[in-house]
């Protein structure tokens, strides 16, 4: 299992409710349009499949971003180094 951040921006209120329901069914936490989920490969594929059945690609946007293992340590009092190109949320 790996931690993923699922962030979405959905134009239609009806589709937004559907996406929120799907995203939170995979979530262990979140806030507004950002959800934290621990997923394995099958979980990511299942989440993508369900979301693609709801969204309209020309209007809506969803980002499913894996969190680097070291990023989980950000709440601790340690200085961390990251590889070039790593995004820290």
Gaussian input, Z-matrix of N, CA and C with variables (Angstrom, degrees):
# hf/3-21g

backbone

0 1
 N
 C     1     B1
 C     2     B2     1     A1
 N     3     B3     2     A2     1     D1
 C     4     B4     3     A3     2     D2
 C     5     B5     4     A4     3     D3
 N     6     B6     5     A5     4     D4
 C     7     B7     6     A6     5     D5
 C     8     B8     7     A7     6     D6
 N     9     B9     8     A8     7     D7
 C    10    B10     9     A9     8     D8
 C    11    B11    10    A10     9     D9
 N    12    B12    11    A11    10    D10
 C    13    B13    12    A12    11    D11
 C    14    B14    13    A13    12    D12
 N    15    B15    14    A14    13    D13
 C    16    B16    15    A15    14    D14
 C    17    B17    16    A16    15    D15
 N    18    B18    17    A17    16    D16
 C    19    B19    18    A18    17    D17
 C    20    B20    19    A19    18    D18
 N    21    B21    20    A20    19    D19
 C    22    B22    21    A21    20    D20
 C    23    B23    22    A22    21    D21
 N    24    B24    23    A23    22    D22
 C    25    B25    24    A24    23    D23
 C    26    B26    25    A25    24    D24
 N    27    B27    26    A26    25    D25
 C    28    B28    27    A27    26    D26
 C    29    B29    28    A28    27    D27
 N    30    B30    29    A29    28    D28
 C    31    B31    30    A30    29    D29
 C    32    B32    31    A31    30    D30
 N    33    B33    32    A32    31    D31
 C    34    B34    33    A33    32    D32
 C    35    B35    34    A34    33    D33
 N    36    B36    35    A35    34    D34
 C    37    B37    36    A36    35    D35
 C    38    B38    37    A37    36    D36
 N    39    B39    38    A38    37    D37
 C    40    B40    39    A39    38    D38
 C    41    B41    40    A40    39    D39
 N    42    B42    41    A41    40    D40
 C    43    B43    42    A42    41    D41
 C    44    B44    43    A43    42    D42
 N    45    B45    44    A44    43    D43
 C    46    B46    45    A45    44    D44
 C    47    B47    46    A46    45    D45
 N    48    B48    47    A47    46    D46
 C    49    B49    48    A48    47    D47
 C    50    B50    49    A49    48    D48
 N    51    B51    50    A50    49    D49
 C    52    B52    51    A51    50    D50
 C    53    B53    52    A52    51    D51
 N    54    B54    53    A53    52    D52
 C    55    B55    54    A54    53    D53
 C    56    B56    55    A55    54    D54
 N    57    B57    56    A56    55    D55
 C    58    B58    57    A57    56    D56
 C    59    B59    58    A58    57    D57
 N    60    B60    59    A59    58    D58
 C    61    B61    60    A60    59    D59
 C    62    B62    61    A61    60    D60
 N    63    B63    62    A62    61    D61
 C    64    B64    63    A63    62    D62
 C    65    B65    64    A64    63    D63
 N    66    B66    65    A65    64    D64
 C    67    B67    66    A66    65    D65
 C    68    B68    67    A67    66    D66
 N    69    B69    68    A68    67    D67
 C    70    B70    69    A69    68    D68
 C    71    B71    70    A70    69    D69
 N    72    B72    71    A71    70    D70
 C    73    B73    72    A72    71    D71
 C    74    B74    73    A73    72    D72
 N    75    B75    74    A74    73    D73
 C    76    B76    75    A75    74    D74
 C    77    B77    76    A76    75    D75
 N    78    B78    77    A77    76    D76
 C    79    B79    78    A78    77    D77
 C    80    B80    79    A79    78    D78
 N    81    B81    80    A80    79    D79
 C    82    B82    81    A81    80    D80
 C    83    B83    82    A82    81    D81
 N    84    B84    83    A83    82    D82
 C    85    B85    84    A84    83    D83
 C    86    B86    85    A85    84    D84
 N    87    B87    86    A86    85    D85
 C    88    B88    87    A87    86    D86
 C    89    B89    88    A88    87    D87
 N    90    B90    89    A89    88    D88
 C    91    B91    90    A90    89    D89
 C    92    B92    91    A91    90    D90
 N    93    B93    92    A92    91    D91
 C    94    B94    93    A93    92    D92
 C    95    B95    94    A94    93    D93
 N    96    B96    95    A95    94    D94
 C    97    B97    96    A96    95    D95
 C    98    B98    97    A97    96    D96
 N    99    B99    98    A98    97    D97
 C   100   B100    99    A99    98    D98
 C   101   B101   100   A100    99    D99
 N   102   B102   101   A101   100   D100
 C   103   B103   102   A102   101   D101
 C   104   B104   103   A103   102   D102
 N   105   B105   104   A104   103   D103
 C   106   B106   105   A105   104   D104
 C   107   B107   106   A106   105   D105
 N   108   B108   107   A107   106   D106
 C   109   B109   108   A108   107   D107
 C   110   B110   109   A109   108   D108
 N   111   B111   110   A110   109   D109
 C   112   B112   111   A111   110   D110
 C   113   B113   112   A112   111   D111
 N   114   B114   113   A113   112   D112
 C   115   B115   114   A114   113   D113
 C   116   B116   115   A115   114   D114
 N   117   B117   116   A116   115   D115
 C   118   B118   117   A117   116   D116
 C   119   B119   118   A118   117   D117
 N   120   B120   119   A119   118   D118
 C   121   B121   120   A120   119   D119
 C   122   B122   121   A121   120   D120
 N   123   B123   122   A122   121   D121
 C   124   B124   123   A123   122   D122
 C   125   B125   124   A124   123   D123
 N   126   B126   125   A125   124   D124
 C   127   B127   126   A126   125   D125
 C   128   B128   127   A127   126   D126
 N   129   B129   128   A128   127   D127
 C   130   B130   129   A129   128   D128
 C   131   B131   130   A130   129   D129
 N   132   B132   131   A131   130   D130
 C   133   B133   132   A132   131   D131
 C   134   B134   133   A133   132   D132
 N   135   B135   134   A134   133   D133
 C   136   B136   135   A135   134   D134
 C   137   B137   136   A136   135   D135
 N   138   B138   137   A137   136   D136
 C   139   B139   138   A138   137   D137
 C   140   B140   139   A139   138   D138
 N   141   B141   140   A140   139   D139
 C   142   B142   141   A141   140   D140
 C   143   B143   142   A142   141   D141
 N   144   B144   143   A143   142   D142
 C   145   B145   144   A144   143   D143
 C   146   B146   145   A145   144   D144
 N   147   B147   146   A146   145   D145
 C   148   B148   147   A147   146   D146
 C   149   B149   148   A148   147   D147
 N   150   B150   149   A149   148   D148
 C   151   B151   150   A150   149   D149
 C   152   B152   151   A151   150   D150
 N   153   B153   152   A152   151   D151
 C   154   B154   153   A153   152   D152
 C   155   B155   154   A154   153   D153
 N   156   B156   155   A155   154   D154
 C   157   B157   156   A156   155   D155
 C   158   B158   157   A157   156   D156
 N   159   B159   158   A158   157   D157
 C   160   B160   159   A159   158   D158
 C   161   B161   160   A160   159   D159
 N   162   B162   161   A161   160   D160
 C   163   B163   162   A162   161   D161
 C   164   B164   163   A163   162   D162
 N   165   B165   164   A164   163   D163
 C   166   B166   165   A165   164   D164
 C   167   B167   166   A166   165   D165
 N   168   B168   167   A167   166   D166
 C   169   B169   168   A168   167   D167
 C   170   B170   169   A169   168   D168
 N   171   B171   170   A170   169   D169
 C   172   B172   171   A171   170   D170
 C   173   B173   172   A172   171   D171
 N   174   B174   173   A173   172   D172
 C   175   B175   174   A174   173   D173
 C   176   B176   175   A175   174   D174
 N   177   B177   176   A176   175   D175
 C   178   B178   177   A177   176   D176
 C   179   B179   178   A178   177   D177
 N   180   B180   179   A179   178   D178
 C   181   B181   180   A180   179   D179
 C   182   B182   181   A181   180   D180
 N   183   B183   182   A182   181   D181
 C   184   B184   183   A183   182   D182
 C   185   B185   184   A184   183   D183
 N   186   B186   185   A185   184   D184
 C   187   B187   186   A186   185   D185
 C   188   B188   187   A187   186   D186
 N   189   B189   188   A188   187   D187
 C   190   B190   189   A189   188   D188
 C   191   B191   190   A190   189   D189
 N   192   B192   191   A191   190   D190
 C   193   B193   192   A192   191   D191
 C   194   B194   193   A193   192   D192
 N   195   B195   194   A194   193   D193
 C   196   B196   195   A195   194   D194
 C   197   B197   196   A196   195   D195
 N   198   B198   197   A197   196   D196
 C   199   B199   198   A198   197   D197
 C   200   B200   199   A199   198   D198
 N   201   B201   200   A200   199   D199
 C   202   B202   201   A201   200   D200
 C   203   B203   202   A202   201   D201
 N   204   B204   203   A203   202   D202
 C   205   B205   204   A204   203   D203
 C   206   B206   205   A205   204   D204
 N   207   B207   206   A206   205   D205
 C   208   B208   207   A207   206   D206
 C   209   B209   208   A208   207   D207
 N   210   B210   209   A209   208   D208
 C   211   B211   210   A210   209   D209
 C   212   B212   211   A211   210   D210
 N   213   B213   212   A212   211   D211
 C   214   B214   213   A213   212   D212
 C   215   B215   214   A214   213   D213
 N   216   B216   215   A215   214   D214
 C   217   B217   216   A216   215   D215
 C   218   B218   217   A217   216   D216
 N   219   B219   218   A218   217   D217
 C   220   B220   219   A219   218   D218
 C   221   B221   220   A220   219   D219
 N   222   B222   221   A221   220   D220
 C   223   B223   222   A222   221   D221
 C   224   B224   223   A223   222   D222
 N   225   B225   224   A224   223   D223
 C   226   B226   225   A225   224   D224
 C   227   B227   226   A226   225   D225
 N   228   B228   227   A227   226   D226
 C   229   B229   228   A228   227   D227
 C   230   B230   229   A229   228   D228
 N   231   B231   230   A230   229   D229
 C   232   B232   231   A231   230   D230
 C   233   B233   232   A232   231   D231
 N   234   B234   233   A233   232   D232
 C   235   B235   234   A234   233   D233
 C   236   B236   235   A235   234   D234
 N   237   B237   236   A236   235   D235
 C   238   B238   237   A237   236   D236
 C   239   B239   238   A238   237   D237
 N   240   B240   239   A239   238   D238
 C   241   B241   240   A240   239   D239
 C   242   B242   241   A241   240   D240
 N   243   B243   242   A242   241   D241
 C   244   B244   243   A243   242   D242
 C   245   B245   244   A244   243   D243
 N   246   B246   245   A245   244   D244
 C   247   B247   246   A246   245   D245
 C   248   B248   247   A247   246   D246
 N   249   B249   248   A248   247   D247
 C   250   B250   249   A249   248   D248
 C   251   B251   250   A250   249   D249
 N   252   B252   251   A251   250   D250
 C   253   B253   252   A252   251   D251
 C   254   B254   253   A253   252   D252
 N   255   B255   254   A254   253   D253
 C   256   B256   255   A255   254   D254
 C   257   B257   256   A256   255   D255
 N   258   B258   257   A257   256   D256
 C   259   B259   258   A258   257   D257
 C   260   B260   259   A259   258   D258
 N   261   B261   260   A260   259   D259
 C   262   B262   261   A261   260   D260
 C   263   B263   262   A262   261   D261
 N   264   B264   263   A263   262   D262
 C   265   B265   264   A264   263   D263
 C   266   B266   265   A265   264   D264

   B1=1.4555
   B2=1.5221
   B3=1.2934
   B4=1.4482
   B5=1.5202
   B6=1.3227
   B7=1.4550
   B8=1.5226
   B9=1.3370
   B10=1.4623
   B11=1.5135
   B12=1.3107
   B13=1.4576
   B14=1.5261
   B15=1.3152
   B16=1.4598
   B17=1.5294
   B18=1.3196
   B19=1.4583
   B20=1.5236
   B21=1.3293
   B22=1.4504
   B23=1.5212
   B24=1.3228
   B25=1.4638
   B26=1.5229
   B27=1.3075
   B28=1.4560
   B29=1.5242
   B30=1.3261
   B31=1.4550
   B32=1.5293
   B33=1.3030
   B34=1.4696
   B35=1.5259
   B36=1.3252
   B37=1.4650
   B38=1.5301
   B39=1.3138
   B40=1.4669
   B41=1.5395
   B42=1.3370
   B43=1.4709
   B44=1.5240
   B45=1.3370
   B46=1.4591
   B47=1.5320
   B48=1.3177
   B49=1.4655
   B50=1.5270
   B51=1.3277
   B52=1.4561
   B53=1.5294
   B54=1.3411
   B55=1.4694
   B56=1.5164
   B57=1.3365
   B58=1.4588
   B59=1.5358
   B60=1.3319
   B61=1.4598
   B62=1.5262
   B63=1.3276
   B64=1.4661
   B65=1.5214
   B66=1.3306
   B67=1.4670
   B68=1.5222
   B69=1.3254
   B70=1.4573
   B71=1.5258
   B72=1.3303
   B73=1.4622
   B74=1.5313
   B75=1.3435
   B76=1.4644
   B77=1.5321
   B78=1.3154
   B79=1.4662
   B80=1.5193
   B81=1.3328
   B82=1.4569
   B83=1.5211
   B84=1.3134
   B85=1.4588
   B86=1.5152
   B87=1.3045
   B88=1.4557
   B89=1.5091
   B90=1.3222
   B91=1.4540
   B92=1.5183
   B93=1.3083
   B94=1.4671
   B95=1.5179
   B96=1.3118
   B97=1.4662
   B98=1.5251
   B99=1.3156
   B100=1.4680
   B101=1.5261
   B102=1.3242
   B103=1.4537
   B104=1.5188
   B105=1.3270
   B106=1.4668
   B107=1.5238
   B108=1.3205
   B109=1.4596
   B110=1.5176
   B111=1.3221
   B112=1.4558
   B113=1.5196
   B114=1.3380
   B115=1.4539
   B116=1.5149
   B117=1.3151
   B118=1.4525
   B119=1.5359
   B120=1.3394
   B121=1.4729
   B122=1.5281
   B123=1.3254
   B124=1.4683
   B125=1.5254
   B126=1.3300
   B127=1.4555
   B128=1.5153
   B129=1.3387
   B130=1.4714
   B131=1.5314
   B132=1.3293
   B133=1.4715
   B134=1.5268
   B135=1.3273
   B136=1.4622
   B137=1.5190
   B138=1.3255
   B139=1.4608
   B140=1.5306
   B141=1.3275
   B142=1.4719
   B143=1.5244
   B144=1.3169
   B145=1.4656
   B146=1.5305
   B147=1.3205
   B148=1.4716
   B149=1.5249
   B150=1.3407
   B151=1.4663
   B152=1.5275
   B153=1.3370
   B154=1.4617
   B155=1.5223
   B156=1.3196
   B157=1.4551
   B158=1.5159
   B159=1.3366
   B160=1.4629
   B161=1.5252
   B162=1.3185
   B163=1.4723
   B164=1.5290
   B165=1.3243
   B166=1.4630
   B167=1.5185
   B168=1.3118
   B169=1.4613
   B170=1.5257
   B171=1.3146
   B172=1.4682
   B173=1.5293
   B174=1.3475
   B175=1.4631
   B176=1.5239
   B177=1.3060
   B178=1.4587
   B179=1.5237
   B180=1.3364
   B181=1.4618
   B182=1.5201
   B183=1.3384
   B184=1.4591
   B185=1.5221
   B186=1.3166
   B187=1.4613
   B188=1.5203
   B189=1.3243
   B190=1.4597
   B191=1.5217
   B192=1.3325
   B193=1.4610
   B194=1.5254
   B195=1.3468
   B196=1.4631
   B197=1.5234
   B198=1.3050
   B199=1.4562
   B200=1.5223
   B201=1.3149
   B202=1.4581
   B203=1.5238
   B204=1.3062
   B205=1.4693
   B206=1.5196
   B207=1.3199
   B208=1.4636
   B209=1.5222
   B210=1.3290
   B211=1.4607
   B212=1.5285
   B213=1.2977
   B214=1.4567
   B215=1.5274
   B216=1.2982
   B217=1.4625
   B218=1.5225
   B219=1.3014
   B220=1.4602
   B221=1.5191
   B222=1.3092
   B223=1.4508
   B224=1.5118
   B225=1.3109
   B226=1.4546
   B227=1.5296
   B228=1.3017
   B229=1.4613
   B230=1.5257
   B231=1.3128
   B232=1.4585
   B233=1.5115
   B234=1.2953
   B235=1.4573
   B236=1.5232
   B237=1.3284
   B238=1.4570
   B239=1.5174
   B240=1.3032
   B241=1.4557
   B242=1.5230
   B243=1.3210
   B244=1.4423
   B245=1.5243
   B246=1.3077
   B247=1.4594
   B248=1.5185
   B249=1.3268
   B250=1.4604
   B251=1.5195
   B252=1.3158
   B253=1.4525
   B254=1.5133
   B255=1.3242
   B256=1.4605
   B257=1.5170
   B258=1.3126
   B259=1.4592
   B260=1.5165
   B261=1.3143
   B262=1.4530
   B263=1.5110
   B264=1.3331
   B265=1.4611
   B266=1.5118
   A1=109.48
   A2=114.55
   A3=121.60
   A4=108.30
   A5=116.77
   A6=121.68
   A7=109.74
   A8=115.94
   A9=122.73
   A10=109.05
   A11=115.19
   A12=122.16
   A13=106.11
   A14=116.80
   A15=122.16
   A16=106.32
   A17=116.39
   A18=121.67
   A19=108.48
   A20=116.89
   A21=118.85
   A22=111.72
   A23=114.74
   A24=123.67
   A25=105.92
   A26=116.68
   A27=122.83
   A28=108.74
   A29=117.09
   A30=122.47
   A31=112.62
   A32=117.57
   A33=123.09
   A34=110.68
   A35=117.13
   A36=121.95
   A37=110.98
   A38=117.86
   A39=121.60
   A40=110.11
   A41=117.10
   A42=120.19
   A43=110.58
   A44=117.61
   A45=121.63
   A46=110.33
   A47=116.92
   A48=120.76
   A49=110.76
   A50=116.98
   A51=120.80
   A52=111.39
   A53=116.35
   A54=121.14
   A55=110.22
   A56=117.62
   A57=121.10
   A58=110.46
   A59=116.77
   A60=121.11
   A61=110.88
   A62=117.59
   A63=121.68
   A64=110.41
   A65=117.22
   A66=121.05
   A67=111.20
   A68=117.19
   A69=119.92
   A70=113.16
   A71=117.64
   A72=119.10
   A73=111.16
   A74=117.14
   A75=122.91
   A76=111.52
   A77=118.55
   A78=122.49
   A79=113.77
   A80=114.23
   A81=120.09
   A82=108.95
   A83=118.18
   A84=122.46
   A85=110.07
   A86=115.89
   A87=119.23
   A88=111.56
   A89=113.74
   A90=120.22
   A91=108.17
   A92=117.15
   A93=124.09
   A94=111.06
   A95=119.18
   A96=122.49
   A97=113.33
   A98=117.23
   A99=121.63
   A100=107.99
   A101=115.50
   A102=121.77
   A103=109.27
   A104=116.95
   A105=122.25
   A106=108.30
   A107=116.51
   A108=120.75
   A109=110.48
   A110=116.67
   A111=121.54
   A112=106.86
   A113=117.01
   A114=122.38
   A115=111.11
   A116=115.84
   A117=119.89
   A118=106.23
   A119=116.94
   A120=120.99
   A121=111.46
   A122=116.68
   A123=120.34
   A124=111.19
   A125=117.31
   A126=121.20
   A127=112.53
   A128=116.63
   A129=120.78
   A130=109.63
   A131=116.04
   A132=120.73
   A133=110.23
   A134=117.69
   A135=121.01
   A136=112.22
   A137=116.48
   A138=121.19
   A139=110.36
   A140=116.88
   A141=120.73
   A142=110.74
   A143=117.25
   A144=121.76
   A145=111.00
   A146=116.60
   A147=119.79
   A148=111.73
   A149=116.39
   A150=119.49
   A151=111.88
   A152=117.41
   A153=120.10
   A154=111.82
   A155=117.78
   A156=120.60
   A157=113.28
   A158=117.44
   A159=122.16
   A160=112.34
   A161=118.31
   A162=120.34
   A163=112.35
   A164=114.71
   A165=123.24
   A166=106.27
   A167=116.52
   A168=121.83
   A169=113.36
   A170=117.71
   A171=119.71
   A172=112.92
   A173=117.53
   A174=120.69
   A175=114.29
   A176=116.74
   A177=121.65
   A178=111.53
   A179=115.60
   A180=120.33
   A181=109.10
   A182=114.75
   A183=121.04
   A184=107.62
   A185=116.76
   A186=122.56
   A187=108.26
   A188=115.75
   A189=121.69
   A190=105.11
   A191=115.34
   A192=121.27
   A193=110.17
   A194=117.33
   A195=118.23
   A196=109.97
   A197=116.40
   A198=121.49
   A199=108.30
   A200=116.03
   A201=121.42
   A202=109.39
   A203=117.15
   A204=121.02
   A205=112.55
   A206=117.65
   A207=120.12
   A208=112.37
   A209=117.95
   A210=120.75
   A211=111.29
   A212=117.74
   A213=120.91
   A214=110.61
   A215=117.84
   A216=122.43
   A217=113.62
   A218=118.96
   A219=120.98
   A220=113.57
   A221=118.46
   A222=120.30
   A223=113.38
   A224=118.12
   A225=122.12
   A226=110.13
   A227=115.67
   A228=120.44
   A229=110.95
   A230=116.38
   A231=121.90
   A232=108.60
   A233=115.89
   A234=120.17
   A235=107.06
   A236=116.69
   A237=121.61
   A238=110.63
   A239=115.66
   A240=119.86
   A241=108.27
   A242=116.66
   A243=121.78
   A244=109.15
   A245=114.98
   A246=120.83
   A247=109.70
   A248=116.31
   A249=121.46
   A250=108.62
   A251=117.20
   A252=122.70
   A253=114.65
   A254=118.85
   A255=121.84
   A256=109.21
   A257=116.69
   A258=121.86
   A259=108.28
   A260=116.88
   A261=121.71
   A262=108.08
   A263=116.79
   A264=121.36
   A265=109.96
   D1=146.29
   D2=179.91
   D3=-137.74
   D4=147.88
   D5=178.38
   D6=-78.76
   D7=132.67
   D8=175.62
   D9=-125.44
   D10=147.08
   D11=171.02
   D12=-104.96
   D13=125.89
   D14=178.20
   D15=-112.06
   D16=113.76
   D17=-179.03
   D18=-118.82
   D19=137.14
   D20=-176.37
   D21=-138.45
   D22=152.01
   D23=175.37
   D24=-136.69
   D25=103.17
   D26=-172.98
   D27=-114.60
   D28=128.99
   D29=-174.52
   D30=-73.74
   D31=-47.02
   D32=-175.01
   D33=-84.56
   D34=130.86
   D35=-177.69
   D36=-61.53
   D37=-38.53
   D38=-179.75
   D39=-65.29
   D40=-46.52
   D41=178.24
   D42=-67.00
   D43=-35.06
   D44=177.47
   D45=-58.36
   D46=-44.76
   D47=179.11
   D48=-62.90
   D49=-39.90
   D50=179.19
   D51=-66.71
   D52=-45.20
   D53=178.84
   D54=-62.93
   D55=-44.00
   D56=179.63
   D57=-59.73
   D58=-43.81
   D59=179.65
   D60=-61.51
   D61=-44.51
   D62=178.69
   D63=-65.26
   D64=-50.22
   D65=-177.04
   D66=-59.02
   D67=-44.03
   D68=-179.02
   D69=-73.11
   D70=-18.02
   D71=174.80
   D72=-70.79
   D73=-18.92
   D74=177.06
   D75=-101.34
   D76=-3.86
   D77=-167.30
   D78=-93.08
   D79=155.11
   D80=167.32
   D81=-112.85
   D82=-9.34
   D83=177.85
   D84=-171.83
   D85=172.33
   D86=178.06
   D87=164.52
   D88=178.03
   D89=-179.56
   D90=-155.60
   D91=122.31
   D92=-179.01
   D93=52.11
   D94=-113.67
   D95=-174.47
   D96=-99.52
   D97=23.49
   D98=177.10
   D99=-131.99
   D100=128.20
   D101=-176.08
   D102=-125.26
   D103=140.14
   D104=175.03
   D105=-101.98
   D106=129.33
   D107=-178.14
   D108=-139.11
   D109=136.01
   D110=169.62
   D111=-92.73
   D112=116.08
   D113=-175.06
   D114=-131.26
   D115=146.51
   D116=167.44
   D117=-97.68
   D118=-177.08
   D119=-177.10
   D120=-56.73
   D121=-44.17
   D122=-179.85
   D123=-65.33
   D124=-35.57
   D125=177.93
   D126=-65.34
   D127=-40.68
   D128=178.09
   D129=-63.35
   D130=-46.37
   D131=179.82
   D132=-62.27
   D133=-43.27
   D134=178.79
   D135=-63.14
   D136=-42.80
   D137=178.15
   D138=-62.48
   D139=-48.01
   D140=179.15
   D141=-58.55
   D142=-46.55
   D143=-178.03
   D144=-59.78
   D145=-45.07
   D146=-179.60
   D147=-66.90
   D148=-40.91
   D149=-179.42
   D150=-68.43
   D151=-39.90
   D152=179.07
   D153=-63.79
   D154=-23.77
   D155=176.33
   D156=-74.17
   D157=-12.03
   D158=-175.25
   D159=-111.43
   D160=-42.51
   D161=-170.07
   D162=-78.39
   D163=163.77
   D164=172.09
   D165=-112.39
   D166=112.96
   D167=-172.74
   D168=-59.45
   D169=-29.28
   D170=-178.38
   D171=-75.62
   D172=-15.09
   D173=-177.75
   D174=-120.29
   D175=-35.40
   D176=-169.56
   D177=-101.67
   D178=158.46
   D179=178.92
   D180=-140.50
   D181=134.72
   D182=175.63
   D183=-133.99
   D184=132.95
   D185=174.75
   D186=-115.88
   D187=127.77
   D188=174.82
   D189=-116.14
   D190=106.96
   D191=-169.88
   D192=-116.14
   D193=122.76
   D194=175.01
   D195=-72.24
   D196=140.04
   D197=178.53
   D198=-93.51
   D199=130.07
   D200=178.97
   D201=-61.04
   D202=139.32
   D203=-176.86
   D204=-52.87
   D205=-39.76
   D206=-178.79
   D207=-70.20
   D208=-22.97
   D209=-178.30
   D210=-65.42
   D211=-25.53
   D212=179.04
   D213=-62.97
   D214=-21.66
   D215=-179.75
   D216=-82.08
   D217=1.53
   D218=-174.16
   D219=-61.30
   D220=-24.91
   D221=179.56
   D222=-81.27
   D223=-3.44
   D224=-177.53
   D225=-100.69
   D226=160.12
   D227=-176.82
   D228=-85.07
   D229=64.18
   D230=175.94
   D231=-132.10
   D232=145.55
   D233=174.83
   D234=-85.59
   D235=127.60
   D236=-177.11
   D237=-114.14
   D238=148.07
   D239=173.52
   D240=-114.28
   D241=146.56
   D242=-177.78
   D243=-126.35
   D244=148.94
   D245=175.63
   D246=-67.71
   D247=152.25
   D248=178.08
   D249=-60.06
   D250=134.16
   D251=178.54
   D252=92.23
   D253=-4.04
   D254=178.08
   D255=-79.38
   D256=132.63
   D257=178.52
   D258=-95.96
   D259=128.30
   D260=178.24
   D261=-109.07
   D262=122.97
   D263=-179.13
   D264=-101.36

